[in-house]
C-alpha cells in the first residue's frame, strides 16, 4: 500500500511531511529535495544518470508552492523556476530520515 501523508507543510527550509497522527514526520530539506528531482530534465530516463549540475542549484533554493498530483504524489514549484518533477509519496517515504525510519532501517 502506498503511504499517503496526513499533512504537508511548505516552509522556506523545505517540506514538513506528517506521515501519521502519532508523530511520524520529517522535514525534507529544500535543496536536498530539489537536487533529487526525478524529472526527465534532471535524471536521464533510460539510465537513471543524474543530469542536474548541483552547482546550478542555488544554496537557498526553496519551495514556492506545492500541489497534489493525483493521489500518489506532489509537484513542487521551486524558487529557481523549476517545476516539472513529480515526487511520489512512495519515494518520499523511502527517503524519510526521521528517527522512526532510521531505527527501522538499522545501521
Residue frames as qw, qx, qy, qz and C-alpha x, y, z in Angstrom:
[[0.000, 0.889, 0.457, 0.000, 0.00, 0.00, 0.00],
 [0.392, 0.470, -0.027, 0.790, 1.34, 3.42, -0.97],
 [0.310, -0.505, -0.498, 0.633, 1.65, 5.69, 2.07],
 [0.079, 0.748, 0.318, 0.577, -0.28, 8.96, 1.90],
 [0.258, 0.092, -0.438, 0.856, 0.85, 11.82, 4.16],
 [0.153, -0.684, -0.652, 0.289, -1.53, 13.20, 6.74],
 [0.053, 0.972, 0.112, -0.198, -0.25, 16.75, 6.05],
 [0.678, 0.206, 0.124, 0.695, 2.40, 18.56, 4.01],
 [0.145, -0.938, -0.150, 0.278, 3.57, 22.00, 5.09],
 [0.616, 0.582, 0.009, 0.531, 5.64, 24.20, 2.80],
 [0.457, -0.818, 0.016, 0.350, 8.42, 26.03, 4.63],
 [0.313, 0.885, -0.332, -0.097, 11.27, 28.08, 3.19],
 [0.228, -0.590, 0.775, 0.008, 13.74, 25.50, 4.51],
 [0.076, 0.099, -0.965, -0.231, 11.85, 22.54, 2.98],
 [0.637, -0.252, -0.410, -0.602, 8.73, 20.44, 3.27],
 [0.290, -0.214, 0.778, -0.514, 7.43, 19.14, 6.56],
 [0.617, -0.051, -0.635, -0.461, 5.64, 15.87, 5.84],
 [0.494, -0.233, 0.633, -0.548, 3.48, 14.38, 8.59],
 [0.318, 0.109, -0.889, -0.311, 3.03, 10.70, 7.79],
 [0.470, -0.443, -0.758, -0.095, 0.62, 9.87, 10.61],
 [0.390, -0.788, -0.105, -0.464, -1.09, 11.23, 13.71],
 [0.854, -0.454, -0.149, 0.208, 1.39, 9.51, 16.05],
 [0.298, -0.871, 0.251, 0.299, 4.18, 11.97, 15.32],
 [0.717, 0.031, 0.495, 0.489, 5.84, 10.31, 12.34],
 [0.334, 0.934, 0.110, -0.059, 7.06, 13.37, 10.46],
 [0.698, -0.155, 0.234, 0.659, 10.16, 14.62, 8.69],
 [0.162, 0.896, -0.046, -0.410, 11.41, 17.97, 7.40],
 [0.794, 0.302, 0.318, 0.420, 12.78, 17.26, 3.92],
 [0.282, -0.594, 0.123, 0.744, 15.48, 19.89, 3.33],
 [0.499, 0.769, 0.093, -0.388, 14.69, 22.12, 0.33],
 [0.221, 0.715, -0.585, -0.313, 17.99, 21.82, -1.53],
 [0.315, -0.177, 0.932, 0.019, 18.19, 18.05, -0.97],
 [0.568, 0.488, 0.615, -0.247, 14.70, 17.68, -2.46],
 [0.427, 0.812, -0.122, -0.380, 15.50, 19.97, -5.39],
 [0.038, 0.590, -0.772, -0.233, 18.69, 18.03, -6.18],
 [0.334, 0.019, 0.941, -0.052, 16.68, 14.79, -6.06],
 [0.574, 0.427, 0.038, -0.698, 14.14, 15.97, -8.64],
 [0.604, 0.021, 0.790, 0.107, 13.01, 12.89, -10.57],
 [0.581, 0.711, 0.145, -0.368, 12.00, 14.64, -13.82],
 [0.851, 0.352, 0.236, 0.311, 13.49, 13.85, -17.25],
 [0.262, 0.898, -0.153, 0.317, 15.32, 17.19, -17.25],
 [0.347, -0.762, 0.486, -0.251, 17.18, 16.24, -14.05],
 [0.618, -0.252, 0.745, -0.008, 17.54, 12.45, -14.48],
 [0.290, 0.322, -0.721, -0.541, 18.33, 10.59, -17.69],
 [0.800, -0.033, 0.086, -0.593, 15.26, 8.44, -18.26],
 [0.884, 0.219, -0.398, -0.106, 16.89, 5.30, -19.60],
 [0.619, 0.247, -0.598, 0.445, 19.95, 5.06, -17.35],
 [0.570, -0.745, -0.337, 0.082, 18.85, 6.99, -14.26],
 [0.595, 0.040, -0.106, 0.796, 22.05, 9.05, -14.57],
 [0.119, -0.800, -0.307, 0.501, 21.79, 12.48, -12.92],
 [0.464, 0.581, 0.301, 0.597, 21.73, 15.34, -15.44],
 [0.202, -0.952, -0.131, -0.187, 21.33, 18.20, -12.97],
 [0.524, 0.349, -0.381, 0.677, 24.54, 20.01, -12.09],
 [0.480, -0.645, -0.504, 0.315, 24.34, 20.70, -8.32],
 [0.342, -0.227, -0.022, 0.912, 26.30, 23.93, -8.90],
 [0.078, -0.327, -0.471, -0.816, 23.34, 25.21, -10.93],
 [0.467, -0.659, -0.567, -0.164, 21.00, 24.98, -7.92],
 [0.050, -0.692, 0.273, -0.667, 21.20, 27.93, -5.50],
 [0.276, 0.038, -0.816, 0.507, 22.09, 27.06, -1.91],
 [0.222, 0.168, 0.494, -0.823, 18.99, 28.98, -0.77],
 [0.351, -0.141, -0.684, -0.624, 16.53, 27.32, -3.18],
 [0.283, 0.099, 0.694, -0.654, 13.09, 26.98, -1.60],
 [0.104, 0.437, 0.861, 0.239, 9.69, 25.57, -2.46],
 [0.155, -0.050, -0.057, -0.985, 7.36, 28.35, -3.66],
 [0.723, -0.023, 0.099, -0.683, 4.26, 26.18, -3.91],
 [0.127, -0.122, 0.984, -0.002, 3.24, 22.54, -3.61],
 [0.680, 0.122, -0.071, -0.720, 0.33, 20.82, -5.34],
 [0.705, -0.043, 0.691, -0.152, -1.12, 17.32, -5.33],
 [0.376, 0.344, -0.683, -0.524, -0.68, 15.10, -8.38],
 [0.688, -0.147, -0.650, -0.288, -3.47, 12.55, -8.28],
 [0.761, -0.600, 0.053, -0.240, -3.43, 10.51, -5.09],
 [0.949, -0.016, -0.066, 0.307, 0.20, 9.47, -5.42],
 [0.636, -0.036, -0.039, 0.770, 2.46, 12.50, -5.22],
 [0.060, -0.892, -0.182, 0.409, 3.19, 16.20, -5.30],
 [0.571, 0.549, 0.130, 0.596, 4.63, 18.75, -7.72],
 [0.417, -0.687, -0.147, 0.577, 6.82, 21.49, -6.28],
 [0.391, 0.846, 0.061, 0.357, 7.39, 24.88, -7.88],
 [0.716, -0.314, -0.134, 0.609, 10.91, 25.92, -6.88],
 [0.099, -0.898, -0.032, 0.428, 12.33, 29.40, -6.40],
 [0.290, -0.405, 0.589, 0.637, 14.81, 28.67, -9.23],
 [0.498, 0.377, -0.261, -0.736, 11.87, 28.31, -11.63],
 [0.229, 0.122, -0.945, -0.200, 11.92, 24.52, -11.90],
 [0.577, -0.010, 0.398, -0.713, 8.56, 22.74, -11.58],
 [0.687, 0.234, -0.507, -0.466, 8.41, 19.58, -13.70],
 [0.242, 0.186, -0.929, 0.208, 9.28, 16.89, -11.13],
 [0.747, -0.398, -0.202, -0.494, 6.67, 14.72, -9.50],
 [0.006, 0.373, -0.818, 0.438, 7.71, 13.50, -6.07],
 [0.665, -0.267, -0.618, -0.325, 5.76, 10.33, -5.29],
 [0.629, -0.622, 0.221, -0.410, 4.60, 9.61, -1.76],
 [0.989, -0.074, -0.031, 0.122, 6.28, 6.23, -2.04],
 [0.642, 0.447, -0.207, 0.587, 9.61, 7.89, -2.89],
 [0.162, -0.713, 0.247, -0.636, 9.27, 10.50, -0.15],
 [0.838, -0.472, 0.122, -0.245, 8.53, 7.80, 2.41],
 [0.932, 0.130, -0.108, 0.320, 11.52, 5.76, 1.21],
 [0.453, 0.497, -0.215, 0.708, 13.72, 8.85, 1.70],
 [0.500, -0.800, -0.064, -0.325, 12.35, 9.69, 5.15],
 [0.534, 0.321, -0.571, 0.535, 15.21, 10.15, 7.64],
 [0.518, -0.638, 0.119, -0.557, 13.16, 10.56, 10.81],
 [0.239, -0.449, 0.801, -0.316, 14.16, 8.60, 13.95],
 [0.809, 0.090, 0.449, -0.369, 11.36, 6.05, 13.35],
 [0.830, 0.542, -0.104, -0.085, 12.50, 5.26, 9.80],
 [0.223, 0.711, -0.638, 0.195, 16.17, 5.38, 10.80],
 [0.491, -0.334, 0.732, -0.333, 15.53, 2.82, 13.52],
 [0.876, 0.267, 0.303, -0.262, 13.61, 0.61, 11.08],
 [0.652, 0.689, -0.315, -0.020, 16.41, 0.80, 8.52],
 [0.910, -0.308, 0.018, 0.278, 19.04, -0.28, 11.01],
 [0.399, -0.703, 0.284, 0.516, 22.75, 0.67, 10.97]]
